């Protein structure tokens, strides 16, 4: 009988950490950086991405021309690799690095503006699906982490698991079980890719209930044994 009580005690002791440590998923709030002040007069800067990042069809350029709000906006690079920018018209930019894009944009705007101050922000258009609060397509700065991308989609649902992030490209799994702290550029994420947040396992989602039921069952069995041994 002493051995039986020892087993019951061990079951309850093992169950308690599971109940108190039931997993919750939180997502750090991250937003696409925006410039707080204009770059030096007469220059063009690249905010987000890297100088060597190459643009592809489907990418978006966020252009900010300081003191010229009518020229600001987000502009899609079409399937032919062309983007239409205010005042300067069509430009073939796909395949160019961001350093080359910066130089091209400032060169074109100098024809129309005196000492323009311009920021160029590349965005990848990515589908955020699975266990996220607001599924959909988002234009995201490539320097943002996967966790930040999930945050832009409203964060993970209570059932979402940031340890189980899957990247799908053209219907095929490109990367699986990706670290949420890794940036989009480090993973070579492209426009059109899907970031899928998977669900936590059944036990993780119901661990509190399972452990509570186990503790209750242990208590009932103990009460019955005590009643029978009196």
N, C-alpha and C positions, 0 to 999 in steps of 0.2 A: 504493500500500500504506500509506503514511503517513496518507493521508486515512481509510482503513478503520479503522486503529487509533484515530484521533481520534474517529470515530463510536462505536466500542465504549466508549471511555473516557467519552464524554458520556452514553451510555446507563446505564452503571454509576453515574456521579455523580448522574444524575437519579433513579435508583431508590433510592439510599441514604436520602435524606430521607423517602421514602414508607415505607420499612421501619421507620425509627426513630421516625416520627411517626404510626404507625397509631393510629387513634382508639380511645379507651376511654371508656366512659360511667360517670360517678359521680354519685351523688345525695346531696345533703346531708341529714343526719338532721334531721328536723323533727317535732315532736309538737304536738298541740293543747295550748295553754297551759292550765294549771290553777292556781288560786289557791294561794299559799303561806301566806297569812294572811287572817284574816277582815277584811272592811271594817268601818268604824266602826259601833258599835252603833246599831241602829235605822235603817239605810239599806240600800238594795238597789243593787248595782253590776252593770254589764254588762261581761262579760269576753269579748272577741272580737266581731267584727262592728262596727257603728257604731250610734250612736243613731238614725240615720235609716233603717237597714235595715228593710225590712218583711218580716214572716213570711208564709210561704205554706204551704198544705197540703203535707204531706210533709216539712216541716222538723222538727227536733228541738230541744227545749229541755233543756239540762242545768241542773238546779236544785241548788244547794248551800245548805242552810240550816245555818248554823254552830251547833254544839252540838245539832243535831237530826238525827242520821244516818238515822233512819227516814224522813225526808222527802226525802232526797237521791235523785237518779236522773236518767235521760234519758227524756223524755216526748215521744211523737210527736204532731204536729198532724195530725188525721185529714182526710179529704176534705171534711168540712163546716167545717173550720177550727177545730175544737174540740180542746182538750187537757185531759186529766184529770190533775189534780195532787193529791198526797196532802193530806188534811185539808180542802182547799177545794173539791175536786170539779171539775166541768166549767167551762172558761172558753173563751169565743170570742176567739181571739187572732189568727187569720189576718187580714192586712191592716193590722195595727197596727205602728207602728214599735217598735224596741227600747226607746226612751225610754218609750213608752206601756205596753209590756209590763212594764217595770221598775216603773212606778208602780202598775199594776194588781196585780202580784204582791205588792208590799210592802203595798198596801192590804188585800188579802184575808188575808194572813197576820197582819196586825196584829190582826185580829178574834180570832185564836186564840193568838197568841204575844205576849209582852211584848218590845218592842224587838228584833224579829228582824233578824239580819244575814244577808243573802241575796246570792248571786251567780247571775246568769243568763247562760248561755252559749248563743248560737244556733249550731246546726250544720246544714249542708246535707248531705243524703244523696246521695252521688255514686257512680256506678259507675266503678271504675278497671279498664280493660281493655287488651288489647293486650300489649305487651312489658313487663309488670310481673311481679314475682316472686309476688305474691299477689293475683290478680284478685278483685274482689268489690265489694260496696257498703260505703262508709265514711261515717260522720258526721264532717264536717270543718269546723273553724272557718273562716269566710269570710276571715279576715285571713291565712290560710296561703297561701303561693305554690303554683303548680302543681308546682314541684319538690318542695315539702314534701308535697303530696298524693301524689305518686309515692312518696316515701319512706315514707309511712304504709302504702302497698301493698307494702312490702318492697323498694322501689327498682326501677330498670329492670333488665331482663335484659341479658346481655352483647350481645345483638343490638338492644336498645332505643336509640332516638335521641331525646334530650330536645329536639333542635331540631325534631322533627316531632311536635308535640302537636296533637291534633285534638279539638275539643269537638263532641259530637253531641247534638242536642235533638229529641225526638220523631221520630227516624229521619232527621233532616236535619242536614247539617254546619252548625253554628252559627258556629264559628271554626276556622280552619286555620292551621298553622304558628305557633302561639302561643308567645310568649316564656315560658319556664319560670319566670322571676323574677316574673311578674305575679301578683297575688293573685286569689283567687276572687271577692272582692267587686268588684274593678276590672273583671272580665270579666262581671259580672252572672250568675255561675253560679247555677243553680237546682237544687233537689232533683229528682232524676230524670235530670239530665244525665249524659252519659258522657264521661269523659276517656280518650282512646285514645292510647297510645304506639305509634308506628309503628316498623317495623324500619329499621335502617340499610341502605344500598344493598349490593348483592352485593359490589361492589369494596371498600367500607369494611369489610365483614365478613371479606373474604378478602385484604385488601391485603398482609398479611405473606407469605402463601403465593405470591401473584402476583409480588411483588417478588423473593422468594427464587428463584422459578423463572426469572425474567428474568436475575438475576445468574448463576445456574448455567448457563443457556443461553449467556450472553455468555462465560463462562469456557470452556465447551466449544468454542465457535466459535473463540475466541482460540487455544486449544491446537491445534486442527486446522490453522488458518492457519500457526501457527509450525512445525508438523511438516511442512507442505507446502512451506514456503519455506526449509527447511534445505538 
